[in-house]
Amino acid sequence: MDEDDEEALAPGEGEVGLEEPHMEQERNREDEEHEEEEDQDRHERLLQAEARPIIRLEEDVVNRIAAGEIIHRPANALKELIENSLDAGATLIKIVLKEGGLKTLQIQDNGCGVKASDLPLLCERFATSKLRDFSDLSRMTTFGFRGEALASISYVSAAMTVVSKTKDSDCAYRASYAEGTLVPPKPGQSATPKPCAGTDGTQIMAEDLFYNVPQRRRALKSAADEYNRCLDVASKYAVHYGGRGVGFVCKKATSHVTDLSTPASDAATTLDTIRLLYGSSIARELVRLKPRRVSSLGFSVEGWLSGANYSTKRTTFLLFINHRLVDCAPLKRSFEALYGSLLPKGGHPWIYLSLEIDTEKVDVNVHPTKREVRFLDEDDIIEAVCEHAQDCLAGANSSRNFQLTQAILPGASIPEGRKDGAQAPVISRSSGYPQHTVRVDARAQTLDSMGAFTQIEPSNEPASLPYRGLPEGESQKQQQQPPATATARRKIAESECTLASVRKMRERISKARHQGLTDVFQNHTFVGVVDTAKSLSLLQHRKELYIFDHAQIIEDFAYQLAIRQFGNLARVRLSPPPSLADLLRTALLVEASQPQPGRGDLSDDDIIVRVTEKLVSRADMLEEYFSIKVDGEEQTLETLPALIPGHSTIVLERLPTLMLRLGSEVDWERERECFEGIAKELALLHVPMFEGESEEGQEPESKDPGADLEKLTRVMTQAWLPSMRCYQPSKDLIANKAVVQVASLPSLYSVFERC
């Protein structure tokens, strides 16, 4: 290319000024042509819209849409089935759930059962035994009346099986359903209900809910969350019917222990059921809302309310109208306003109400799920209920009973008035030998009090970079608990997971654990951080003092937490969300001086494009299993997992390297290796790192060692150490000398005794 060509491609300022009018005319002409094309496309779309005829939807499409309006999640299906059992006069309802009801939802009752002749119509839409005419809606005394519940469940589940027996029948009958109709239990067999063994009542089992509505299933959070929702529904019905002789049992299919069990006894009261389900701490603070009937408004009310001595962070509001579990926002707001003057700021009450309103005043057909109802004279009824509640609360705290236990010195006589047989605590005189005495008092002097600072103040920054990630649903106040020398233990629950690869990884962790180290870390007293540069800290276990490499321990524990909470990890939202390209470019700059095998002649831009494409293509899996949310459109990182719920222990300086290694070091082709690789990279993300520290293991050159010591002590005492109740240290830690005993109280006593 000669000089004239170069000038033509890159004209000077004077040439730009000469060609500017011509270029502007070209742009205007292009804009006009583009607008004409848009107008023509818009006109064609309007013609097509006007020409499209109205057609009748296919019946299966209509049924699926209607089913989706009624059954939003397993808890909705369970509510409908519980109400059917109560309509059948059941006194014992047993619930078994697998994967929160998504895999299997089974309910069994001892009600009146279904006749064999009625089984063909059981799951058809608008087939019911409870409604005969539209006018019956004005005097409904049953929960079901539309004939849609069982039909909807059959339309959103892969298979539904019903086994039912009436009291006058010699045997039970089994029937299988799919999409509202009878189907053969196995190919080639007849769809007619078959006689079988069974007890009086009905058993319904739905399998694979939302198998044909994948977008609904993906919207559900986790199996554990769905199970808790189902358990909450069963608990509320158990409270209401506990004093009416109906018992409830609920458990997981994979467990032999019941999570909810109330007796089917007429002797049980509502308060007994509340005490059983919600605990004695709530039951003893409740005030009886005495039964009251207001004939002029046609309603009666009774229930239990918490007094002024009880408050919690969230309002618990159980409302039953005509024995149906419903929501009533105006009534709930009125009670919250009533308690606003009784409870301290931020306190909320516990409320259970049972309203019975004349059936002709209640409209139960205003919502597909029947969760909401409308009734006449709503404002007057709410006002009357709140006035009655205020009267009951006004005299509830005139006197309170306190139980005082007085310690009695040895040899003293028992005071008069003590009940016969009651034993008072006695102060022990045994002292033991000094070498057997262990001091684990949280007020004892620690290493921190001997250093440059004497008190650790909570940090206002939950992360070390401008991305201020806070766990969703957790307040910043919860992350700023002051540290304690004797750390309060917390338990991190294990998530439910059916993947064989994850189960094998969990089994391998259990098999590789060191029993002695497990006892040390689960029952320890933290002494203090010794050296941040060498990652050394001290802890006491019984009469021994141990020094441990907290970097290795945190990495090992973080890996176990990622596997333990697989699929149910809390989230830390990054604000603003960083760009994947920026993170990867930063990681490449850090590793520029290090030779990277396998890259070949790839440039940094090629690596960024490839890694970004790989992360975006695996975004759904990363978010579902590890709470790593990647925005495919914006190509940004939205969230990261919080391995310890309520605490952000992420070291954001390691974040660029994490994203690069996820795209280049993880084996995405094999399931177990993939999960294991991601978990290990997440573990490295949580290993403490200070200013001046490099990832090659060089000693940090921090400008403020005291700040590093304070920061590390805070994260150790507030997050990692209190959570080690579930930690299973590996045997490899002993081989790597990650934990070493440095002193023993009996040995030290023997040495000093000889001096």
Protein Blocks (a to p, Z undefined) as FASTA:
>chain_A
ZZklmmmmmccfklmmmmmmmmmmmmmmmmmmmmmmmmmmmmmmmmmmmmpccddddfkl
mmmmmmmmmmmbfklmmmmmmmmmmmnopabdcdddeehhlmpccdddfbebjafklmmm
mmgghiafkbfbfklmmmccbfblnopmmmmmmmmpfbdcdddddfkbcbdcddddeehi
acdfbghiafbdcdddddeddddddehehklmmklmmmpmbfmlmmmmmmmmmmmmmmmm
mmnopacddddfkbcbdfbdcdddfkbcfklmmmmmnojklmmmpccddddddfknopac
ddddddfkbccfbdcddddeehiacddfklmmmmmmmmmmmpcehiacdddddddddfkl
pcfklbfklmaccdehklmmmmmmmmmmmmmmmmmmmpccddddddddehiacdehiagh
iacddddfbebjfklpccfbfkbccfklmmmbfbdcddfbfbfbfblcddehiafklmmc
ccdfbacdddddddddfbfklmmmmmmmmmmpcfklmmmmmmccdfbdfblklopacdde
hjaccdddfklmmmmmmmmmmmmmgoiaccddddddddfklmmmmmmmmmmmpccehklm
acfklmmmmmmmmmmmmmmmmmmmnopacdfklopafbdcdfbghiacbdfklmmmmmmm
mmmmpcfkbmklmmmmmmmmmmmmmgccdehiafeopacddfblmlmmmmmmmmmmmmmm
mmmmmgccdfklmmnopaccfbdfklmmmmmmmZZ
